[in-house]
Amino acid sequence: MRQSLTGQQRDKLEEFQAFVAAEVAPYAGWWDRDQAIPGSVIAKLAGAGYLGCSLPRDYGGRGWDSVTFGLLHEAMGKGSPALTGVLTVQAMVSMALLKWGTPAQKRAWLPALAKGELIGAFALTEPETGSALQSVTTEFTRRSDVLVLNGTKKWISCAQFAGVFLVFGKLGQCPVACLVPRETPGVQVEPISDLMGFRAAGLAQIRFQDVALPESSLVGKPGFALSHVAAVGLHHGRISTACSALGLLRGCFEESVTHAATRKIGERTVGAAGMIRSLLARMGTDLEAAALLCHGACRAEDEHLPEAFEKALIAKYFASRAAVHAASDTVQVRGASGCHASSAASRYYRDAKILEIIEGTTQVHEDLLGKLFVDRAGPLELPIPFKATTHDRHPAATRRYAS
Amino acid sequence: MNIADHDGIKETLRRYILSSVSLTHLDDDANLFESGIANSLFAVQLMTFVEKAFAIEVASEDLDIENFKSLNATAAFVLHKNTGRSV
């Protein structure tokens, strides 16, 4: 994958790796223990342009391509998967707004998001609905000339410090998306602590009680909030999460092979044991495969191909599961030392599982991808010797659709 | 392809949809949403295909089920975006 990068992309990768080595990796364990990322670190991300990297320069962003966006997440994912949560949700809110916002909304919000002066949070999940997006119960109603928002969102990354929420709910039966500034009366943010992983990602529950908003806060037309607004946000979130998982996987692999090559048990290194080599073989192969899938998804997005959505699903599905396996095996290779907080392995182990859940669980991805593959398989043809009656014929064999 | 050619646009769309779902035939006015062809994933893929194939941008004001409900409707939308003409 590295060979197919342009010179500019390679330069950016070196920049990201240097940033992570200096500003992220040495402190990631502390952030995990403190369950917080210092504001000074968010300011450094903003100063480097990372929080608005995908937004066009017209709005103050860096206008980077998706391959470079992916390289940033890979580098950060190796240093601190929890920190990538900030980059992920910023991209989800920013890119959904860039695609579906009105010109006035883009002028009002995108420059601050691009500079990192404002952090966004993607308020989709609810306490009772989880991944069942169609079942959201958050309610918008029209009262004289304003929209009134009531409901609760939960497990929202970065909501502890975000300045604006992109909130999904229903207006009557229509799914709608709405920008809600944090300081709006009726908004109450309750931090969620003691998570297994992503402990520094600032998750919170947000309660909205009679929150009055102007109609101009709606993003996209009513009815298209889930199918189009959320879809674009989640798509960028999946690219981001896939590449973060790739970074975590790379971190696991490097830690495992270094330990296997240098740690001696008696006269032999750990890596001399066949059972350990099996773990490393699977990890290294998964790393190579995940890198190719992530790169392919980013390239498809850069070329604005329709299959970019599918490739992002595949990359996220594969990379997050591979990261979970790799983190588990890294702890195994390290032995007792991998179980202690002083080892990145123990943090990887806890963070990896979160990557398999956010932006759609593994099971949601299987449902979407499985259906997609079956739908594309094409009409079934009956075996030649078998003369079918109407009753025997599989519906898909003659599936046609007429108006 | 001549972008002003409604039938040409329609056939390009038809080829894409038939290559994406297990159908052998799709009528010009078949409703893509009521039939279940355009689920949420396919809806954004179709939108992206339309943007890429016909060099247009689908914006918030274009989000109308009438613009994408069928081959005929989508072709008319593309033609309108490109030329301002209605069919």
Interface residues (C-beta under 8 A of the other chain):
Chain A: W100 G101 T102 V219 G220 K221 G223 F224 L226 S227 H228 A231 V232 H235 H304 L305 P306 E307 A308 F309 E310 L368 K371 L372 V374 D375 R376 A377 G378 P379 L380 A396 T398 R399 R400 Y401 A402 S403
Chain B: Y16 S19 S20 V21 S22 L23 T24 H25 L26 D27 D28 D29 A30 N31 S35 I37 N39 S40 L41 A43 V44 Q45 L46 M47 T48 F49 E51 K52 A59 S60 E61 L63 D64 I65 S70
